[in-house]
Amino acid sequence: MGFDMQPESLTILKDDMVAFIEGHGMRRLPGFVTEDIPSVEWEDNGNPDSWKDFVELATAASAPFLTMSEVTLEKDDLELLVEQLRDQNFPDEDAPEIQEALLLVNCVGKIGYVQLGFAHQGIMFLHETSTPWYEHYQQLLEKMEGFSDIVFNSGDGEDENEAQ
């Protein structure tokens, strides 16, 4: 599997991005572009250097700046995820999700995701880079969100009846 070939942290890549962006005379705006903003995501087709083409496209589009955001796995966030997974799987302490989350302790303090973006004619163009462990972490979070939706939405009908 290609997991070992990819870096565990995107720190060096982020530093390269900063230098490349500044080399193109562009500024960076620290900020994350959320899913609710109209956007187009760059398709890199497996090219790890496609972010350079993205920066050059932003330059060609006369973008005055690029947005740049990164996610570092924090110990508190991982502990919260493990705690939620334990609650969800209680009493099974050996549930696969819990074991998978515990393995992520090796990634605490590492950058797992970098997003670059620029605005052009009212649309954000985005380039995202992530490590395999970060994608796995996101999948575990989404499982938890799906579970909490089921738990918290089960009582909606009763609230409406009480209000009448």
N, C-alpha and C positions, 0 to 999 in steps of 0.2 A: 504494500500500500504506500502511496506517496506522502503519507503523513510526516515521515522523518525528513523528507526533502524540504519541507516548508518550515520557515522560522517560527519559533514559539512566540516571539514577540516582534512587533512591527516597529520597534524603536529606531533601528537603523534606516528602514524604509521611510519612516516619518521624517527623519533628519534629512534624507536625500530629497524628499518632496519639498521641504522648507527651502533648501538651498536652490533647487531647480526653479521653484516659484519666484523666489527673490531674484534669481539670475535672469528671469524674464521680465524683471521690473514690476512685478505685481505685488500687491499687498495681500495679507491674509486677514480674514475676519474670523475670530474664534466663534463658531456657532454650528449647531446641528440642524439640518434640514429635516423636518418631520414628514411623515407619510401623507399628512393632510394637505401639503402644499403641492400644487401641480408640478410634476417633475418627470424627467426622462433619465433612466439609468443607463450609463455607459455599459456596453457589452464588450468585455475584454477578450473573449474567445480564448481564454487560457494564456494570454500574454501578460506576464508579470510586470512588464514595463509599459503597459498601455496607459498608465497614469501620466506618463510624459506626453503622449499624444493628446490626452485630455487637457493638460495644462496648455499645450500649444494651441488647441482648439479655443480655449478660453481667451488666449492672447489674440487669435485671429478674429474672435467675436468682439474684440475691444472691451472685454469685461474689466472693470476697474479693480476688481479684487476677486479672490476665491474664498469661499467659506472653507473652514477646516475644523474637523472634529475628530476626537479620538476617544476610545473607551479602554480604560485600564481596569482589569478585574480587581476589585477591592475585596479585602478579607470579609468585611461586614456583609457585602452583597452575597458572597458565596455562603457564609454562615446562615444568612436568612433563607437562601434557597434550600440548603440542606435541612434546616429546621422545618420548612414547609413540606418538603418531600417526606420527612419522617412523620409529620402529622398526617399527611395524606395516606401513607402506607402503613400506619400503625396497625398492628403490632409488629409488622415484618421489617426488622432492622436490616435485613440483607437484600432488600428490594434492589433490582438492578439500577434504577434511577438514583438511589441514594449512593450506591457504590461509584457510579459514574460521576456524580457531583463531587464526592470526596476526592476523586483523582484530580479534579481541577485545582486542588490546593497548590499543586506545582506551578500553576499559571498565575497565582496571585501576584499583583504588582507588574504584570506584563501587559503591554498594549496588544489587544486582540482585534481592534477594528479602527480603521481610519476612513473618514468620509471627506471627499473634496467636492465642492460645488461652485457653480457660477450661474448667475441669472442672465437670461437673454430673452427679450420680448415677452416678459411675464412668466416665463417657465424656468424652473431650476433644472440645471443639468448636473447630474451627480455621478461620481466615481467612488465606488466602495471597495475596500480591500479588507479581508478578514482572515484570521487563522482558522484552521479546522476546529481547534478547541473552542474558539469563541462561537462558531456556528453551533456547536454541540451545546454550549452553555445557553444560547438563545433558544434552542429546541426544548431544553429542560424548563426554561422560564415559560415558554408558550404552553407546555403541558400543564404547568401550575396555574396559569391564567385560565385555561380551559376548565380546569377542575374547580377553581374558585367561582367561575361564572355559574357552574351547575349548582354549587352549594348555596351561593347567595341569591340566585334567581328563583329558587324553588318556592320561596314564600311570597312572591309578588302578588299573586291573586288574593291572598288573605288580606293584605294591606288595603286593597281597593274595597273589599267588602266591609271592612271596619269603618272606612271613611263615609259610607253611605248612611 
